[in-house]
Amino acid sequence: MQQVKFEVDEDKALVLANINGALLELPALWLRERCQDDKHLDQITKQRLYDSHQLNEEIALSGVKATEDGLLSLSFSDGYVGSYDTQVFNDDFDYSDGLPDVKSWKADTDKAQFKISHDLLSTPSGMLQALECFLTYGVLIIDGVDQREGAVLEVAERFGYVRETNFGKSFSVYTRPNSDDLAYRSVALGPHTDNPYRNPIPGIQLLHCIQNETQGGLSTLVDSLSVVSQLKQEDPEGFDLLSRVPVRYRHLDKSICLSERRTMIQLDINGQVEGVAYSPRLDFLPLLKQDDLIVFHRARKRLGQLLSDPKFEWRFKLAPGQLQMFHNSRVLHGRTEFDPNEGLRYLQGAYIDLDGPKGRYKAQKKRQLSEG
């Protein structure tokens, strides 16, 4: 988070934000909209009681004064005079919105920090630990979950709200002959994003192992943030195309036809990589000029190679009673091939949206600070 201090120049009627030593003048309109009195702002919900969109765009500060209680008294050209606590402005300069810093990881990262016991989720400190781990690394492994159907939904509801799809509130992953998705076969599945053909893509996937009697069928996870960083270093032109040119993804079964267009590399509003939409089983090359198409395909090919590189990919056997929860477009998942004749490999899965863990983390941190 940026270090911000607020300063005033009473003579010039200015309010300034000192951001890591650089001064930024706060515009009068920006300040006027953020009035804090109970006539204009509901003190419980913090929702406005007036329509700030109707403020005069030419509004100006006519007076600025620091008061003895550490607040600011601000006067405006429209006649409004208000008392301001500048600490309220800190949220405007926190571009992580109160969330922990994201940390990328590779195959050699200590995975012990990704794990937590299911019993700890019932304690405030344990739940906060789980949320912080997930939001930092995009993955969480929960040990000791009951080996029964429906347990995945109970865990999912601790973190957010279950997102129902055409597969249902939960879905069962085991070998089914002639199934309409390769997930229900015994073939290897390379690292991929689930459901890139939906809008929006499911934010988080949970996979709970109920039974696993096979020698193969190892689970794989890979952090796309590390992989895309490597790709950008190797091929900046290819990275640019993958982050700008939309790709069509499609899913067909007997009851529904879904398709969506989105870029393979996903950037947030600040232009930072937040994940990928990657699934070689479901995507189609965009129509580009020959030279650009070659660059695009070369970058797409290299992205796939890096995602399967042992330097980045973590392989492990998901044991009965373990549940893996991962950011669906950041941490890609897959599995190795297995022989269904060896025994049953049975997982149950579910989806929730990203705002669940984010919102619960911020609420719990706020509660922790108020109690501490």
C-alpha positions in Angstrom: 0.0 0.0 0.0 1.2 3.5 -0.8 2.3 5.7 2.1 0.0 8.7 2.0 -0.1 11.8 4.3 -2.4 14.7 3.9 -1.3 18.4 4.0 -3.0 21.7 3.7 -2.1 25.2 2.4 -4.5 27.4 4.2 -3.3 30.6 2.3 -3.9 29.0 -1.1 -6.9 26.9 0.0 -5.3 23.7 -1.1 -5.5 20.1 0.3 -2.5 18.0 -0.8 -1.8 14.3 -0.7 1.9 13.4 -0.1 2.3 10.1 -1.8 5.7 8.6 -1.1 7.1 12.2 -1.2 5.3 13.4 -4.3 2.6 16.0 -3.7 -0.8 15.7 -5.4 -3.4 18.5 -5.2 -6.9 17.0 -4.3 -9.4 18.7 -6.6 -12.3 20.6 -5.1 -14.9 18.5 -6.9 -13.3 15.3 -5.6 -13.4 16.6 -2.0 -16.9 18.0 -2.3 -18.3 14.6 -3.3 -16.7 13.0 -0.3 -18.5 15.2 2.3 -18.9 13.3 5.6 -21.8 15.0 7.5 -24.9 13.0 8.4 -27.1 15.2 6.2 -25.3 14.0 3.1 -23.9 10.6 4.2 -25.7 7.9 6.0 -23.5 7.1 9.0 -24.4 3.4 9.1 -24.3 2.3 5.4 -21.9 5.0 4.3 -24.2 5.5 1.3 -24.8 9.0 0.0 -28.1 10.8 0.8 -27.7 13.1 -2.2 -26.9 12.8 -5.9 -23.2 13.7 -6.3 -23.5 13.5 -10.1 -25.4 16.8 -10.1 -22.6 18.8 -8.5 -21.3 21.8 -10.4 -18.2 20.7 -12.2 -16.6 24.2 -11.7 -16.9 24.0 -8.0 -13.9 25.5 -6.1 -12.5 25.5 -2.6 -12.9 28.9 -0.9 -11.4 28.0 2.4 -9.3 25.4 4.1 -8.5 25.2 7.8 -7.0 22.6 10.0 -8.9 22.3 13.3 -7.7 21.3 16.8 -9.3 17.9 16.7 -7.2 16.9 13.7 -10.0 17.4 11.1 -10.2 19.8 8.2 -12.9 22.4 7.8 -13.5 22.9 4.1 -15.6 25.6 2.4 -16.7 25.5 -1.2 -17.9 27.9 -3.8 -21.4 26.4 -3.7 -21.8 27.5 -0.1 -21.2 24.1 1.5 -19.0 24.0 4.6 -18.0 20.6 6.0 -15.7 18.9 8.5 -13.5 16.2 7.0 -11.5 13.3 8.5 -8.7 12.8 5.9 -8.1 9.2 7.2 -11.3 8.3 5.3 -9.4 9.1 2.1 -6.8 6.3 2.7 -9.1 3.7 0.9 -8.9 5.8 -2.3 -5.2 5.3 -2.4 -5.2 1.6 -1.5 -5.3 0.0 -5.0 -5.4 -3.5 -3.4 -8.7 -2.5 -1.7 -7.5 -3.8 1.7 -6.6 -7.3 0.3 -3.2 -9.0 1.0 -0.5 -8.6 -1.6 -0.5 -11.2 -4.4 2.5 -13.5 -4.4 3.4 -15.7 -7.4 4.8 -19.2 -6.9 6.6 -22.0 -8.7 6.9 -25.7 -8.3 9.7 -25.4 -5.7 7.7 -23.1 -3.4 7.1 -24.5 0.1 3.6 -26.0 -0.3 3.1 -26.4 3.5 2.0 -22.7 3.6 -0.9 -23.6 1.2 -2.4 -26.1 3.7 -4.9 -25.8 6.6 -6.9 -28.2 8.7 -10.7 -28.3 8.1 -11.2 -28.0 11.8 -9.5 -24.6 11.9 -12.0 -23.1 9.5 -14.5 -23.0 12.4 -12.3 -20.5 14.3 -12.0 -16.8 13.4 -8.2 -17.0 13.3 -8.1 -20.1 11.3 -10.6 -18.8 8.8 -8.6 -15.5 8.4 -5.5 -17.6 7.9 -7.2 -19.6 5.1 -8.6 -16.5 3.4 -5.2 -14.7 3.5 -3.5 -17.8 2.0 -6.0 -18.1 -0.8 -6.0 -14.4 -1.7 -2.2 -14.3 -1.6 -1.3 -17.5 -3.5 -4.6 -18.3 -5.3 -4.7 -21.8 -3.8 -5.7 -23.5 -0.6 -5.5 -27.2 0.3 -7.8 -28.2 3.1 -7.1 -31.4 5.0 -9.6 -33.5 7.0 -12.8 -32.8 5.1 -15.4 -35.5 5.6 -15.3 -38.1 2.8 -18.9 -37.9 1.8 -21.0 -36.4 -1.0 -22.1 -32.8 -0.4 -19.1 -31.9 1.9 -17.7 -29.7 -0.9 -20.8 -27.5 -0.8 -20.4 -27.0 3.0 -16.8 -25.9 2.6 -17.8 -23.7 -0.4 -20.4 -21.9 1.7 -17.8 -21.0 4.3 -16.0 -18.9 1.7 -18.8 -17.5 -0.5 -22.0 -18.4 -2.3 -22.2 -21.5 -4.5 -22.6 -20.7 -8.2 -24.9 -23.1 -9.9 -24.3 -24.0 -13.6 -25.8 -26.4 -16.0 -23.6 -29.0 -14.2 -25.6 -28.3 -11.0 -24.6 -26.8 -7.7 -21.9 -29.5 -7.5 -20.5 -31.9 -10.0 -19.0 -35.4 -9.6 -15.8 -36.3 -11.4 -15.4 -40.0 -12.1 -15.0 -42.1 -15.2 -18.1 -42.2 -17.4 -18.0 -43.9 -20.8 -19.1 -41.6 -23.7 -19.4 -38.6 -21.4 -19.9 -35.2 -22.9 -16.8 -33.7 -21.2 -13.2 -35.2 -21.1 -13.1 -34.4 -17.4 -15.2 -37.5 -17.0 -12.8 -39.8 -18.8 -9.5 -41.3 -17.6 -7.3 -39.4 -20.0 -4.7 -36.9 -18.9 -5.9 -33.3 -18.7 -3.3 -30.5 -19.2 -3.4 -27.3 -17.2 -6.5 -25.4 -18.0 -9.1 -22.8 -16.9 -12.5 -24.3 -16.2 -15.4 -22.9 -18.3 -13.8 -20.1 -20.3 -16.9 -20.2 -22.4 -19.0 -18.6 -19.6 -19.5 -15.0 -18.8 -18.3 -14.5 -16.2 -15.8 -17.3 -15.8 -16.3 -19.1 -12.5 -14.0 -17.3 -10.1 -13.1 -20.2 -7.8 -13.2 -23.9 -8.1 -13.2 -26.4 -5.2 -12.4 -30.1 -5.8 -12.9 -32.5 -2.9 -11.4 -36.0 -3.0 -13.8 -38.6 -1.7 -12.0 -41.7 -3.0 -8.8 -42.2 -4.9 -7.7 -45.8 -5.5 -5.6 -45.3 -8.6 -1.8 -44.9 -8.9 -2.1 -42.3 -11.6 -4.6 -39.4 -11.7 -2.2 -37.0 -10.0 -3.5 -33.5 -9.5 -1.6 -30.6 -11.1 -1.6 -26.9 -10.3 0.4 -24.1 -11.8 0.4 -20.4 -11.0 -0.2 -18.5 -14.3 1.3 -15.3 -12.8 4.8 -16.9 -12.8 4.3 -18.4 -16.2 3.0 -15.3 -17.9 5.9 -13.2 -16.4 8.3 -15.7 -18.1 6.4 -15.4 -21.4 6.5 -11.6 -21.3 10.3 -11.7 -20.8 10.7 -14.1 -23.7 8.2 -12.7 -26.2 6.8 -9.3 -25.4 5.1 -9.0 -28.8 3.3 -12.3 -28.3 2.3 -11.3 -24.8 0.8 -8.1 -26.2 -1.3 -10.0 -28.7 -2.5 -12.6 -26.2 -3.6 -9.8 -23.8 -5.4 -7.8 -26.5 -6.9 -10.1 -29.1 -10.1 -12.0 -28.0 -10.4 -15.7 -28.6 -13.6 -17.7 -29.0 -14.3 -20.5 -26.5 -17.2 -23.0 -26.9 -18.9 -25.8 -25.0 -21.6 -28.1 -26.5 -23.7 -30.7 -24.9 -27.3 -32.1 -25.3 -28.9 -29.3 -23.3 -26.9 -26.1 -23.9 -24.5 -24.4 -26.2 -22.2 -21.8 -24.6 -19.6 -19.5 -26.3 -17.7 -16.5 -25.2 -14.9 -14.3 -26.5 -12.1 -13.1 -24.2 -8.4 -12.6 -24.3 -6.2 -15.5 -23.3 -4.1 -13.3 -20.9 -6.4 -11.5 -18.5 -5.3 -8.0 -17.3 -7.0 -6.0 -14.5 -8.0 -2.4 -14.7 -4.5 -1.3 -13.8 -3.0 -3.4 -16.7 -1.6 -6.0 -14.3 -1.8 -9.7 -15.2 -4.5 -11.4 -13.0 -4.7 -14.7 -14.8 -5.4 -16.5 -18.1 -8.3 -18.1 -20.0 -6.5 -21.2 -21.2 -8.1 -24.4 -22.5 -6.7 -26.1 -25.7 -9.7 -28.3 -25.8 -12.1 -25.4 -26.2 -10.5 -22.4 -27.9 -10.2 -21.3 -31.6 -7.5 -19.2 -33.2 -8.7 -15.7 -33.9 -8.7 -14.5 -37.5 -5.6 -12.3 -37.9 -3.2 -11.3 -40.7 -0.8 -14.1 -41.4 2.2 -12.4 -39.7 0.2 -11.6 -36.5 -1.4 -15.1 -36.5 2.1 -16.7 -36.5 3.2 -14.4 -33.6 -0.1 -15.2 -31.7 0.2 -19.0 -32.2 3.9 -19.0 -31.3 3.1 -17.2 -28.0 0.1 -19.5 -27.4 2.3 -22.6 -28.0 5.0 -21.3 -25.6 2.4 -20.4 -23.0 1.2 -24.1 -23.0 4.8 -25.4 -22.8 5.6 -23.2 -19.8 2.3 -24.2 -18.0 3.5 -27.8 -18.2 7.1 -27.1 -17.4 8.2 -28.9 -14.1 9.7 -25.6 -13.1 6.2 -24.2 -12.7 3.8 -27.2 -12.4 3.1 -28.8 -9.0 2.1 -32.5 -9.2 0.7 -34.3 -6.2 -1.8 -37.0 -5.3 -5.0 -35.5 -3.8 -5.8 -37.8 -0.9 -9.2 -38.8 0.3 -10.4 -36.1 2.7 -8.4 -33.4 1.0 -10.0 -30.5 -0.9 -8.2 -28.1 -3.2 -9.6 -24.6 -3.7 -8.1 -22.4 -6.4 -8.5 -19.2 -8.3 -9.8 -20.6 -11.5 -8.2 -18.2 -14.0 -5.0 -17.7 -12.0 -4.1 -21.2 -10.8 -4.6 -23.7 -13.6 -5.4 -27.3 -12.8 -5.2 -30.6 -14.5 -4.4 -34.3 -13.9 -2.3 -37.1 -15.2 -3.8 -40.1 -16.9 -5.0 -43.0 -14.8 -6.3 -46.6 -15.2 -9.9 -46.8 -14.0 -9.5 -50.6 -13.6 -7.2 -50.0 -10.6 -10.1 -48.6 -8.6 -12.4 -45.6 -8.1 -11.1 -42.0 -8.4 -14.0 -39.9 -7.2 -14.0 -36.1 -6.7 -16.8 -33.7 -6.1 -16.5 -30.1 -7.3 -18.3 -26.7 -7.0 -17.8 -23.1 -8.0 -18.0 -19.8 -6.1 -17.2 -16.3 -7.1 -14.1 -14.3 -6.2 -16.0 -11.6 -4.3 -16.9 -14.1 -1.5 -13.4 -14.7 0.0 -12.5 -11.0 -0.7 -15.5 -9.6 1.1 -15.2 -12.0 4.0 -11.5 -11.3 4.4 -12.0 -7.5 4.6 -15.0 -7.8 7.0 -12.9 -10.1 9.3 -9.9 -7.8 9.2 -12.1 -4.9 10.0 -13.6 -6.8 12.9 -10.1 -7.9 14.1 -8.9 -4.3 14.1 -11.9 -3.0 16.0 -11.5 -5.6 18.6 -7.7 -5.2 18.9 
